[in-house]
Amino acid sequence: MPIQNRLRRLRKSESVLRLFTETEVTARNLIPVWFIVDGHGVAEEVPPGGGMWRYSVDQVPAQAKRAKAGGAEGVMLFGVPETKGMHHAVDPNGLVASAARALKGMGLTVFADVCLCSYTPDGHCGVWHEGAGHGIDGGHVDNDASVAMLAKMAVMLAAAGVDVVSPSDMMDGRIGVIRKALDDAGFEYTLLCSYAAKMASAFYGPFRLAAESAPQHGDRRGYQMNPANRREARREVEADVMEGADMILVKPALTNLDLIREARDRWDLPIVAYQVSGEYAMVREAANAGRIDFARAARETLVSIKRAGADLIVTYLTDDVWAGRV
């Protein structure tokens, strides 16, 4: 019997492969992460080879020029103050606010993390109460007090020129409260990117080193999501969309491709996926050990995330993309 459906016809040459490639990832789809630190002249990779870069504010304009030359359209900022204290999170002259002002006019859309973990002495994403608490986190992270602080932080960042405030804390109800606070303060055109499905993941280890945000007691399973829960993730996404999120973010990316696809099938708003530090480390370390080809593996991870339905990917691979290594 003759073979009629020869799908290999679409793979017969390099030109044909390129012509019929369905999913492409370009530099504009990728959001680099910059950790903003105290000091002057700081430009350091932490840990070395980990893909995560710390910059002092004076280095930001030069990095912005490099990002634009590489094809970037946006950047995500995290603040890492030298000393801990929640007052840093709402300081209009703080690290992220200062970096945002330094980026104005540079042609980049500025995303800024809205969370307390790198500011609190205990590394938790909210306001912790001492003494007997409740919940799996081993104490009492006060949801509503945390949301009030996050709203103040978001308004401060918007006033500093941040284009997209990005709450990553996973407190209940914070999207609606932050949206109202922004609107009431006259920032109705500031975008809101919700970390809608952020898992209590084992893949955040290198990030916590760079951001100095590892919990000093307990863990974050009382507010970050159980990675096993698909239906709960749908509820989290729906709640944030209904509360006014302009875009939703899923984190980590590679272990939640099904959630990205479900969100894309259900919602038409932009979807962001965060390829986290541990995911980057797996590819980098396997390549360093000679087990895989770094460039091919890195490209394959990015394509799979985009194919699942993500519009933007927050990733530590941007430097490699800009340099043509990926």
N, C-alpha and C positions, 0 to 999 in steps of 0.2 A: 504494500500500500504506500503510495507516495506521501512524503511529508509535506504538508501545506504550510504549517505555521513554523517558519524558521526565524525565531526571534533573534538568532545570532546575526542575522543580516544587519541589525542595528548596532552591531559591535565590530564590523568587519575592518574598520580602519580607525586611526587616531582622529581623523577629521570627522568621520561619522559619529564617533563617541562624543566628541565635543559638540557637534551639531544637535544631538538629541539629549544632552545632559539636562535633566529636569530641575535639579536643585543646585543653585550656586550660592556661595557665601563670599561676599565682598567685604572690604575693610569697613565700609560704612555700616555694615550689619553688626560690627563688633564694638563693644564698649570696654575700654581699658579701665583698670582700677588703680587709683593713686591714693596712697596713704600719706596724709599731710601731717608733718611732725614739726616740733619746735627746732630752732637753730637756724643756721645760715650755711648755704652751700652743701646741703645734705642731698645726696642722690645715691641711695644704697638699696641693693637687693637683699631682702630678708625673707627666708634664709638664702644664702648664695645659691643660685640656680633654681630658686623656687618660683620665679616669675613674678614676684610681688615686689613693688618698688615703693620706697618711702622717699618723699621729697619735702624739703622745706619750702615755704611760700615763695621765696625769691627764685626758686628753680622752676616754678610753675609756668611762666610765660615761655621759656625755652622748650619745655616739654610739650606745651600746647602747639608750638610751631612744628615740632617733630611729629606730633599726632596728626595735625592737618596735612603735613607732607605725606604721611603714610596713608591718608584716605579716611581718617576717622572723622566722625560727625558729632561724637559725644564722649563724655568722660564721667566716671563715677568717683566721687570723693568720699573718703573716710578720714575722720580726725583721730589722731593718736597723741594726746597731750602728754607732756613729760611727767606731770603730776596728775593723779586722779582727783576727780571731784565733779559732781553733776553740774556745777555752775559753768563749767567749760562748755557743756552742751548747748547752753542758751546765751553764751557770750557773743555779742555782736562783733567783737574784735577777736574772736577765736580763730582757730586754725582753718576750719572749713570756710567760714565766712570770709576770711582774708583771702583764701585761695580763690573763692568764687569771684571776688572783686578783681583779683589779678587776671582772671580769665575773661572778663567782659571785653567785648570787641575782638576776641580772638577767633570767632567763627565756630565755636564748639557749643553744643547743648550741654549744660552742666547739670548732671545728676548729683544729688548728695544723699548719703545715708542718713536716715532719721532713726536713731536707736541710742540707747544709753550704755551699751555693754563696754565700750572703750573708755567711758568716763567714770563709771561706778567703781569704787574700790573692790567690790566683790565680783565684778565681771558679769553681773546679771543684766538683762535687757530692760529691767524696770526698777521701780522703787522697792527696795527690800526692807521688810520690817523685822527687827530682831525679836527673839523669844519664840515661844511655841507658835508654829504656823500651821498651814494646811496645804495639802496638795503634794504631788509627787516630787516637786522641786525641793522638798526638805525644809521649807520655810514659807514665808508669805511674800510673794511678789504682788504688790497692790496694783491690780489692773487699772482701776480708774485714776488713781494718783499718777500712775505711769503715763496714761493717755494724756492727762492734763499737761505733763511735762513735755511729752512728745509734740503736742500741738504748739506749745511755746517755741520749741526748737524749730519746727517747720516754718512758723511765721518769721522767726529771726533769719533763717536761711533764705527765705523768699525775699526778705528786705535786703539781704546782701547780694541778691542777683541770681540765686540758684533758679534754674529753669524747671527742674523736676525734683520734688521732694520725694524720698523713697523710704517709707517706713518699713523696717525689717524686723520689728520686735515681736510680732504675732500676738499683741494684746487684742482683746475683743473690743470691737466698736471704734477702733482708733481712726479708721478711714473717714467715717462720718464726722467725727469730732474735728479732725484735722482739716477736712474740706470746709467745714463751717468756719473754723478759725481763720483760714486763709481768705475766704470770701469776706468775712467781717472786717478783716484788716486791709481790704482793698486788693488782694492778690488773687482775684477770681480767675486769672489766666495762668497762674502757676500750675503746672501739671503735677499730677499725683500718681506715682508708680507704687502700687501696693505689692509687697512681698506677700502674696495671697496664700501660697502653699509652700511654706518653708519648713523643711523636715528637721527633726532633731537627729542630725546626721553625724556619722563617724568621719565624714570627709572634710570637716572644717579645720582640722588640726593645724596645718601650716598657716592658715589665715589668722588663727588665734594667736600665733606667735607674732606675726607682723602687726596685728592690731592690738596686741597686749590685752586680750579680752577673754582669756580663759576663765570660766567660773572658779571662784576660790572655795566654794562650798556647794554641795548639791549639784544639780545639772539643770538643763533647760527643757526637760521633757514635759514640764507642767504648762508650757506655753507654746513651744515649737511642736510641730505635728509628729505623730506616730507615722514612720515611713510605711507602715503596713496598711494605712487607711486611705483607700481610694474614694469611698463615698464621702468621707469627712472632708477630703480635699475639695470635692465638688461644692460642698456647702460653704467652705471657706472662700472659694473663688466667687461664688454667687453673692455672698454677703458683701464682699468688698466692691463688686461691680455695682450692686444696688446702693451702696453707700457713697458712690461717686468717684471710684477709681478711674483714671483715664487709661491706665494700662495695668496689667497684672504680671507678676513675676513668679516663676516657679524655680525652686532651689532645693537641692542640687539638680542639674540638668539631666545628666546621663542616666541616673537612676529613677528619673521621673518622666521619661519620654511619653509614657501612656497618659500622664496627667496633662502634659502640654498638648497632645493630640485631642484629648477630650475637651480641653478649654477652647482650642481652635474650632472644633466642631460645634461647640455651643455658643461661643461669643465671637463677635466681629471686632472687638477692640484690640489694640496692639498687645502682643504677648512677648514678654522678655523672659529669657532663661539664663540662669546664672551657672556657668561652668566653674565649679568651685575649686579651691586650692588643692584639695585632695585628688580631684579628677585630673587636674593638670599634673600633679606629682606622679600619678600612676603612669601617665604617658612618658613624662620626662625620665623617671627613674628606670622604667623598662627599656627606654632607648639608650640611656647611659650604660645599662648592663648588656647592651647588644642584643636584646631579645626582639625588638621591633624597630621599624624605620620611623623615626620621630616625625618627619614631615608628613608622610602618608597617613600615619595613625592620627596625628593632630587634625589634619584635614578631614579625615573620616568622622572624627567626633563632632566637628563643627557642622559638617553636612548632615549628620544624623539628627542633630538638634534642630537645624533649620527645616529639615524634611518633616520632622514631627509637628511643626507649625509655628515655631518661634520666629518673630520678626527681628528681634535683636538678641544678641548673646553677650552677656557680661563675661569676660574671659581674661585669663592671664597670658593668652597666646598672642596678644596684639603686637608686642614687640617682634615676635617671630614672623608674623604676617607682614608687618611694615618692612622688615629687613629681607623679605623674600625667602626666609627659611621654611615657611609653611605655605 
